[in-house]
Amino acid sequence: MGISISPVMVTVAALLVASTSAVVAKAWRRNDTSPTAYEVLEEYGFPVGLLPKGVQSYDLHPSTRKFSVRLGETCSFSLQDSYDIKYRSTITGRISDKRLYDLNGISVKVLFFWFNIVEVSVAGDVVYFSVGIASASFPASNFEECPQCGCGMDCISVAAASAA
């Protein structure tokens, strides 16, 4: 009497192996052949400009999808004369395809108040940011380049103003 394996069981097993391999392949590893944090963002469907220049290290746990990104020091800058952005030296959260959630370490100043950005998602060519009680959306093209700590996307004007 032999063991009978149905085609459905084989298909389910193949799907489990494939999905597990995909998650492990996306894991943020810490060796010289690992992708950068910016490349991992792209693998999950995000533009690289969600993180400022200067990421020193990162970790991602494949089973929980919890991540940690280390910048080395707090980073802040202004965007388009309307928003002040602040990244703590360590940013944590969870990642899935086109969704960052349970975020801790990124805040935005709106008028006179600072709000923690708790979720970021991408739908088509739009990036959505949530602070819990409100959200805002921007074209993904606004995040094609990484901002620089201290001056954001306008480092030439900031440097010229400092020199004057």
CYANA upper distance limits for C-alpha pairs under 8 A (distance plus 0.5 A):
  5 ILE  CA      9 MET  CA      7.05
  5 ILE  CA     10 VAL  CA      7.66
  6 SER  CA     10 VAL  CA      7.09
  7 PRO  CA     11 THR  CA      6.67
  8 VAL  CA     12 VAL  CA      6.67
  9 MET  CA     13 ALA  CA      6.57
 10 VAL  CA     14 ALA  CA      6.60
 11 THR  CA     15 LEU  CA      6.67
 12 VAL  CA     16 LEU  CA      6.72
 13 ALA  CA     17 VAL  CA      6.75
 14 ALA  CA     18 ALA  CA      6.58
 15 LEU  CA     19 SER  CA      6.52
 16 LEU  CA     20 THR  CA      6.53
 17 VAL  CA     21 SER  CA      6.56
 18 ALA  CA     22 ALA  CA      6.71
 19 SER  CA     23 VAL  CA      6.85
 20 THR  CA     24 VAL  CA      6.73
 21 SER  CA     25 ALA  CA      6.43
 22 ALA  CA     26 LYS  CA      6.76
 23 VAL  CA     27 ALA  CA      6.89
 23 VAL  CA     62 PRO  CA      6.42
 23 VAL  CA     63 SER  CA      8.35
 24 VAL  CA     62 PRO  CA      6.20
 26 LYS  CA     40 VAL  CA      7.42
 26 LYS  CA     43 GLU  CA      7.71
 26 LYS  CA     62 PRO  CA      8.13
 27 ALA  CA     59 ASP  CA      8.37
 27 ALA  CA     60 LEU  CA      6.00
 27 ALA  CA     61 HIS  CA      7.02
 27 ALA  CA     62 PRO  CA      5.90
 28 TRP  CA     34 SER  CA      7.79
 28 TRP  CA     35 PRO  CA      7.92
 28 TRP  CA     37 ALA  CA      7.86
 28 TRP  CA     40 VAL  CA      7.56
 28 TRP  CA     58 TYR  CA      7.25
 28 TRP  CA     59 ASP  CA      5.71
 28 TRP  CA     60 LEU  CA      5.18
 28 TRP  CA     61 HIS  CA      7.94
 29 ARG  CA     34 SER  CA      6.16
 29 ARG  CA     35 PRO  CA      8.19
 29 ARG  CA     58 TYR  CA      8.38
 29 ARG  CA     59 ASP  CA      6.95
 29 ARG  CA     60 LEU  CA      7.70
 30 ARG  CA     34 SER  CA      6.78
 30 ARG  CA     57 SER  CA      8.30
 30 ARG  CA     58 TYR  CA      8.00
 30 ARG  CA     59 ASP  CA      7.76
 35 PRO  CA     39 GLU  CA      6.15
 35 PRO  CA     40 VAL  CA      6.85
 36 THR  CA     40 VAL  CA      6.83
 37 ALA  CA     41 LEU  CA      6.78
 37 ALA  CA     55 VAL  CA      7.82
 37 ALA  CA     57 SER  CA      8.20
 37 ALA  CA     58 TYR  CA      7.11
 37 ALA  CA     69 VAL  CA      8.37
 38 TYR  CA     42 GLU  CA      7.01
 38 TYR  CA     48 VAL  CA      5.60
 38 TYR  CA     51 LEU  CA      7.89
 39 GLU  CA     43 GLU  CA      6.79
 39 GLU  CA     48 VAL  CA      7.80
 40 VAL  CA     44 TYR  CA      6.95
 41 LEU  CA     45 GLY  CA      6.98
 41 LEU  CA     46 PHE  CA      5.62
 41 LEU  CA     47 PRO  CA      7.17
 41 LEU  CA     48 VAL  CA      6.69
 42 GLU  CA     46 PHE  CA      5.43
 42 GLU  CA     47 PRO  CA      6.38
 42 GLU  CA     48 VAL  CA      6.92
 44 TYR  CA     95 ILE  CA      8.32
 44 TYR  CA     96 SER  CA      7.05
 44 TYR  CA     97 ASP  CA      5.18
 44 TYR  CA     98 LYS  CA      6.25
 45 GLY  CA     97 ASP  CA      6.60
 45 GLY  CA     98 LYS  CA      5.49
 45 GLY  CA    122 VAL  CA      7.82
 46 PHE  CA     50 LEU  CA      8.14
 46 PHE  CA     98 LYS  CA      6.62
 46 PHE  CA    122 VAL  CA      7.31
 47 PRO  CA    140 ALA  CA      7.24
 47 PRO  CA    143 PHE  CA      6.23
 47 PRO  CA    144 GLU  CA      6.21
 48 VAL  CA    143 PHE  CA      7.09
 48 VAL  CA    144 GLU  CA      6.56
 48 VAL  CA    145 GLU  CA      6.95
 48 VAL  CA    146 CYS  CA      6.74
 49 GLY  CA    142 ASN  CA      8.39
 49 GLY  CA    143 PHE  CA      4.74
 49 GLY  CA    144 GLU  CA      5.85
 49 GLY  CA    145 GLU  CA      5.23
 49 GLY  CA    146 CYS  CA      4.36
 49 GLY  CA    147 PRO  CA      6.91
 50 LEU  CA    143 PHE  CA      6.70
 50 LEU  CA    146 CYS  CA      7.34
 51 LEU  CA     55 VAL  CA      8.29
 51 LEU  CA    146 CYS  CA      6.65
 51 LEU  CA    147 PRO  CA      7.83
 52 PRO  CA     75 CYS  CA      8.47
 52 PRO  CA    146 CYS  CA      5.53
 52 PRO  CA    147 PRO  CA      5.30
 52 PRO  CA    148 GLN  CA      6.04
 52 PRO  CA    149 CYS  CA      7.09
 53 LYS  CA    146 CYS  CA      6.11
 53 LYS  CA    147 PRO  CA      6.64
 53 LYS  CA    148 GLN  CA      5.88
 53 LYS  CA    149 CYS  CA      7.68
 54 GLY  CA     71 LEU  CA      6.66
 55 VAL  CA     69 VAL  CA      7.55
 55 VAL  CA     70 ARG  CA      6.51
 55 VAL  CA     71 LEU  CA      5.14
 55 VAL  CA     72 GLY  CA      8.09
 56 GLN  CA     69 VAL  CA      8.32
 56 GLN  CA     70 ARG  CA      6.16
 56 GLN  CA     71 LEU  CA      5.83
 56 GLN  CA     72 GLY  CA      6.96
 57 SER  CA     69 VAL  CA      6.57
 57 SER  CA     70 ARG  CA      5.81
 57 SER  CA     71 LEU  CA      7.77
 58 TYR  CA     67 PHE  CA      7.75
 58 TYR  CA     68 SER  CA      5.97
 58 TYR  CA     69 VAL  CA      4.83
 58 TYR  CA     70 ARG  CA      6.49
 59 ASP  CA     67 PHE  CA      5.97
 59 ASP  CA     68 SER  CA      5.80
 59 ASP  CA     69 VAL  CA      7.18
 60 LEU  CA     65 ARG  CA      6.60
 60 LEU  CA     66 LYS  CA      6.23
 60 LEU  CA     67 PHE  CA      4.80
 60 LEU  CA     68 SER  CA      7.14
 61 HIS  CA     65 ARG  CA      5.68
 61 HIS  CA     66 LYS  CA      6.03
 61 HIS  CA     67 PHE  CA      6.97
 62 PRO  CA     66 LYS  CA      8.15
 64 THR  CA     94 ARG  CA      8.19
 65 ARG  CA     94 ARG  CA      5.78
 65 ARG  CA     95 ILE  CA      6.10
 65 ARG  CA     96 SER  CA      7.59
 66 LYS  CA     92 THR  CA      7.84
 66 LYS  CA     93 GLY  CA      6.12
 66 LYS  CA     94 ARG  CA      4.81
 66 LYS  CA     95 ILE  CA      7.16
 67 PHE  CA     92 THR  CA      6.05
 67 PHE  CA     93 GLY  CA      6.00
 67 PHE  CA     94 ARG  CA      6.21
 67 PHE  CA     95 ILE  CA      7.64
 68 SER  CA     90 THR  CA      7.22
 68 SER  CA     91 ILE  CA      6.14
 68 SER  CA     92 THR  CA      4.98
 68 SER  CA     93 GLY  CA      7.33
 69 VAL  CA     90 THR  CA      6.10
 69 VAL  CA     91 ILE  CA      5.62
 69 VAL  CA     92 THR  CA      6.94
 70 ARG  CA     89 SER  CA      6.28
 70 ARG  CA     90 THR  CA      5.04
 70 ARG  CA     91 ILE  CA      7.02
 71 LEU  CA     75 CYS  CA      8.31
 71 LEU  CA     88 ARG  CA      8.29
 71 LEU  CA     89 SER  CA      5.47
 71 LEU  CA     90 THR  CA      6.74
 72 GLY  CA     89 SER  CA      5.77
 72 GLY  CA     90 THR  CA      8.00
 73 GLU  CA     88 ARG  CA      7.39
 73 GLU  CA     89 SER  CA      4.83
 73 GLU  CA     90 THR  CA      8.47
 74 THR  CA     86 LYS  CA      7.76
 74 THR  CA     87 TYR  CA      6.21
 74 THR  CA     88 ARG  CA      5.02
 74 THR  CA     89 SER  CA      4.99
 75 CYS  CA     86 LYS  CA      6.22
 75 CYS  CA     87 TYR  CA      5.53
 75 CYS  CA     88 ARG  CA      6.94
 75 CYS  CA     89 SER  CA      7.58
 75 CYS  CA    149 CYS  CA      5.61
 75 CYS  CA    150 GLY  CA      7.42
 76 SER  CA     84 ASP  CA      7.69
 76 SER  CA     85 ILE  CA      5.98
 76 SER  CA     86 LYS  CA      4.75
 76 SER  CA     87 TYR  CA      6.67
 76 SER  CA    149 CYS  CA      6.04
 76 SER  CA    150 GLY  CA      6.17
 76 SER  CA    151 CYS  CA      8.47
 76 SER  CA    152 GLY  CA      8.39
 77 PHE  CA     84 ASP  CA      6.29
 77 PHE  CA     85 ILE  CA      6.03
 77 PHE  CA     86 LYS  CA      7.27
 77 PHE  CA    148 GLN  CA      8.13
 77 PHE  CA    149 CYS  CA      6.37
 77 PHE  CA    150 GLY  CA      5.38
 77 PHE  CA    151 CYS  CA      5.77
 77 PHE  CA    152 GLY  CA      5.54
 78 SER  CA     82 SER  CA      7.64
 78 SER  CA     83 TYR  CA      6.11
 78 SER  CA     84 ASP  CA      4.82
 78 SER  CA     85 ILE  CA      6.54
 78 SER  CA    150 GLY  CA      8.48
 78 SER  CA    151 CYS  CA      7.24
 78 SER  CA    152 GLY  CA      6.41
 79 LEU  CA     83 TYR  CA      5.81
 79 LEU  CA     84 ASP  CA      6.84
 79 LEU  CA     85 ILE  CA      7.96
 79 LEU  CA    152 GLY  CA      6.75
 79 LEU  CA    153 MET  CA      7.57
 82 SER  CA    110 VAL  CA      8.34
 83 TYR  CA    108 VAL  CA      7.04
 83 TYR  CA    109 LYS  CA      6.34
 83 TYR  CA    110 VAL  CA      6.72
 84 ASP  CA    108 VAL  CA      6.16
 84 ASP  CA    109 LYS  CA      5.57
 84 ASP  CA    110 VAL  CA      8.01
 85 ILE  CA    106 ILE  CA      7.88
 85 ILE  CA    107 SER  CA      6.39
 85 ILE  CA    108 VAL  CA      5.14
 85 ILE  CA    109 LYS  CA      7.00
 86 LYS  CA    105 GLY  CA      8.49
 86 LYS  CA    106 ILE  CA      6.26
 86 LYS  CA    107 SER  CA      5.76
 86 LYS  CA    108 VAL  CA      6.87
 87 TYR  CA     91 ILE  CA      7.69
 87 TYR  CA    105 GLY  CA      6.15
 87 TYR  CA    106 ILE  CA      5.12
 87 TYR  CA    107 SER  CA      7.12
 88 ARG  CA    105 GLY  CA      5.42
 88 ARG  CA    106 ILE  CA      6.94
 89 SER  CA    105 GLY  CA      8.19
 90 THR  CA    105 GLY  CA      6.91
 91 ILE  CA    103 LEU  CA      7.82
 91 ILE  CA    104 ASN  CA      6.28
 91 ILE  CA    105 GLY  CA      5.08
 91 ILE  CA    106 ILE  CA      7.40
 92 THR  CA    102 ASP  CA      8.28
 92 THR  CA    103 LEU  CA      6.22
 92 THR  CA    104 ASN  CA      5.75
 92 THR  CA    105 GLY  CA      7.08
 93 GLY  CA    100 LEU  CA      7.37
 93 GLY  CA    101 TYR  CA      6.32
 93 GLY  CA    102 ASP  CA      5.34
 93 GLY  CA    103 LEU  CA      4.76
 93 GLY  CA    104 ASN  CA      6.67
 94 ARG  CA    100 LEU  CA      6.21
 94 ARG  CA    101 TYR  CA      5.80
 94 ARG  CA    102 ASP  CA      6.49
 94 ARG  CA    103 LEU  CA      7.49
 95 ILE  CA     99 ARG  CA      6.41
 95 ILE  CA    100 LEU  CA      5.11
 95 ILE  CA    101 TYR  CA      6.98
 96 SER  CA    100 LEU  CA      6.99
 98 LYS  CA    121 SER  CA      5.87
 98 LYS  CA    122 VAL  CA      5.57
 98 LYS  CA    123 ALA  CA      7.90
 99 ARG  CA    119 GLU  CA      7.82
 99 ARG  CA    120 VAL  CA      6.32
 99 ARG  CA    121 SER  CA      4.84
 99 ARG  CA    122 VAL  CA      7.13
100 LEU  CA    119 GLU  CA      5.98
100 LEU  CA    120 VAL  CA      5.55
100 LEU  CA    121 SER  CA      6.73
101 TYR  CA    118 VAL  CA      6.50
101 TYR  CA    119 GLU  CA      4.86
101 TYR  CA    120 VAL  CA      7.02
102 ASP  CA    118 VAL  CA      6.16
102 ASP  CA    119 GLU  CA      6.99
103 LEU  CA    117 ILE  CA      7.18
103 LEU  CA    118 VAL  CA      5.12
103 LEU  CA    119 GLU  CA      6.56
104 ASN  CA    116 ASN  CA      7.76
104 ASN  CA    117 ILE  CA      7.96
104 ASN  CA    118 VAL  CA      7.19
105 GLY  CA    116 ASN  CA      7.93
106 ILE  CA    116 ASN  CA      6.43
106 ILE  CA    117 ILE  CA      6.18
107 SER  CA    114 TRP  CA      6.88
107 SER  CA    115 PHE  CA      5.87
107 SER  CA    116 ASN  CA      4.71
107 SER  CA    117 ILE  CA      5.83
108 VAL  CA    114 TRP  CA      6.05
108 VAL  CA    115 PHE  CA      5.90
108 VAL  CA    116 ASN  CA      6.98
108 VAL  CA    117 ILE  CA      7.41
109 LYS  CA    113 PHE  CA      5.93
109 LYS  CA    114 TRP  CA      4.77
109 LYS  CA    115 PHE  CA      6.77
110 VAL  CA    114 TRP  CA      6.88
110 VAL  CA    115 PHE  CA      8.06
115 PHE  CA    131 VAL  CA      6.64
116 ASN  CA    131 VAL  CA      6.15
117 ILE  CA    129 PHE  CA      7.21
117 ILE  CA    130 SER  CA      6.23
117 ILE  CA    131 VAL  CA      5.03
117 ILE  CA    132 GLY  CA      8.10
118 VAL  CA    129 PHE  CA      8.31
118 VAL  CA    130 SER  CA      6.35
118 VAL  CA    131 VAL  CA      5.86
118 VAL  CA    132 GLY  CA      6.98
119 GLU  CA    129 PHE  CA      6.44
119 GLU  CA    130 SER  CA      5.62
119 GLU  CA    131 VAL  CA      7.53
119 GLU  CA    132 GLY  CA      8.47
120 VAL  CA    127 VAL  CA      7.51
120 VAL  CA    128 TYR  CA      6.02
120 VAL  CA    129 PHE  CA      5.15
120 VAL  CA    130 SER  CA      6.84
121 SER  CA    127 VAL  CA      6.31
121 SER  CA    128 TYR  CA      5.65
121 SER  CA    129 PHE  CA      7.26
122 VAL  CA    126 VAL  CA      6.26
122 VAL  CA    127 VAL  CA      5.07
122 VAL  CA    128 TYR  CA      6.63
122 VAL  CA    140 ALA  CA      8.46
123 ALA  CA    127 VAL  CA      7.12
123 ALA  CA    128 TYR  CA      8.38
125 ASP  CA    139 PRO  CA      6.43
125 ASP  CA    140 ALA  CA      5.68
125 ASP  CA    141 SER  CA      8.00
126 VAL  CA    137 SER  CA      6.96
126 VAL  CA    138 PHE  CA      6.18
126 VAL  CA    139 PRO  CA      5.11
126 VAL  CA    140 ALA  CA      5.51
127 VAL  CA    137 SER  CA      6.01
127 VAL  CA    138 PHE  CA      5.90
127 VAL  CA    139 PRO  CA      6.62
127 VAL  CA    140 ALA  CA      5.95
128 TYR  CA    135 SER  CA      7.40
128 TYR  CA    136 ALA  CA      6.29
128 TYR  CA    137 SER  CA      4.84
128 TYR  CA    138 PHE  CA      7.14
129 PHE  CA    135 SER  CA      5.91
129 PHE  CA    136 ALA  CA      5.86
129 PHE  CA    137 SER  CA      6.67
130 SER  CA    134 ALA  CA      6.45
130 SER  CA    135 SER  CA      4.72
130 SER  CA    136 ALA  CA      7.15
131 VAL  CA    135 SER  CA      6.57
138 PHE  CA    142 ASN  CA      7.57
139 PRO  CA    143 PHE  CA      8.37
140 ALA  CA    144 GLU  CA      7.56
146 CYS  CA    153 MET  CA      8.21
147 PRO  CA    151 CYS  CA      8.05
147 PRO  CA    152 GLY  CA      4.90
147 PRO  CA    153 MET  CA      5.57
148 GLN  CA    152 GLY  CA      5.19
148 GLN  CA    153 MET  CA      7.05
148 GLN  CA    155 CYS  CA      8.05
151 CYS  CA    155 CYS  CA      5.36
151 CYS  CA    158 VAL  CA      6.66
154 ASP  CA    158 VAL  CA      6.93
155 CYS  CA    159 ALA  CA      6.46
156 ILE  CA    160 ALA  CA      6.65
157 SER  CA    161 ALA  CA      6.58
158 VAL  CA    162 SER  CA      6.68
159 ALA  CA    163 ALA  CA      6.72
160 ALA  CA    164 ALA  CA      6.81
